[in-house]
Amino acid sequence: MPVSKKRKQNNRPTQSKNISNQMSSSHGPSPRWYIFLMSGLMIVGVLLIVLNYLTLLPGSVSKWYLWSGLGLIGAGFLMTTNYN
């Protein structure tokens, strides 16, 4: 019966595959204005939608207020992907 070859043992420890080491970037933390702008866009978007349905904005209920509010909320969420 044939004999299988023995595997050579490697005495070196394996390198860590830590995701945080691979994804680390040279960028530092986000500036404070970025956080305020990101939060502000989402808050203003929600307020725009709520005030639209409470008919407190000029022009009665309008789909443009709704789309603008959703756009601001979406822009705020897109900014969260670059937040460090």
C-alpha positions in Angstrom: 0.0 0.0 0.0 1.4 3.4 -0.9 2.5 5.7 1.9 1.4 9.4 1.8 3.9 12.1 2.1 4.3 13.8 5.4 3.6 17.5 5.6 6.4 19.8 6.6 5.7 21.6 9.8 6.1 25.3 9.9 7.2 26.5 13.4 6.4 30.1 12.7 3.2 31.5 14.1 0.5 32.5 11.6 0.0 36.2 10.9 -3.1 37.7 12.4 -5.8 38.5 9.8 -7.4 41.3 11.9 -9.8 43.3 9.8 -9.1 46.5 11.6 -5.4 46.3 10.6 -6.3 45.7 6.9 -8.9 48.5 6.8 -7.0 51.1 8.8 -6.5 54.2 6.8 -4.2 57.1 7.1 -7.1 59.4 7.9 -7.6 60.6 11.4 -10.9 61.0 13.1 -13.6 63.0 11.4 -13.7 66.7 12.1 -16.4 68.0 14.4 -18.2 70.0 11.7 -18.7 66.7 9.7 -20.6 65.2 12.5 -22.8 68.2 13.0 -23.5 68.5 9.3 -24.3 64.8 9.0 -26.7 65.0 12.0 -28.2 68.3 10.8 -29.0 67.0 7.4 -31.0 64.1 8.8 -32.8 66.2 11.4 -33.7 68.9 8.9 -35.0 66.2 6.5 -37.2 64.7 9.1 -38.5 68.1 10.2 -39.2 69.0 6.5 -41.3 65.8 6.1 -43.2 66.3 9.4 -43.9 70.0 8.8 -45.1 69.2 5.3 -47.7 66.8 6.7 -48.8 69.2 9.4 -49.3 71.8 6.6 -47.1 74.3 8.3 -45.0 75.0 5.2 -46.1 77.3 2.5 -47.8 75.8 -0.5 -49.9 73.2 1.4 -48.9 69.6 1.2 -46.4 69.1 -1.6 -44.5 66.1 -2.9 -41.4 68.3 -3.4 -41.1 68.9 0.4 -41.3 65.1 0.8 -38.7 64.4 -1.8 -36.4 67.1 -0.5 -36.7 65.8 3.1 -35.9 62.2 1.9 -33.0 63.6 -0.1 -31.6 65.3 2.9 -32.0 62.2 5.1 -30.3 60.1 2.3 -27.4 62.5 2.1 -27.0 62.3 5.8 -26.9 58.5 5.7 -24.4 58.6 2.8 -22.2 60.8 5.0 -22.2 58.1 7.7 -20.3 55.7 5.5 -17.3 58.1 5.6 -17.5 58.8 9.3 -14.4 57.8 11.3 
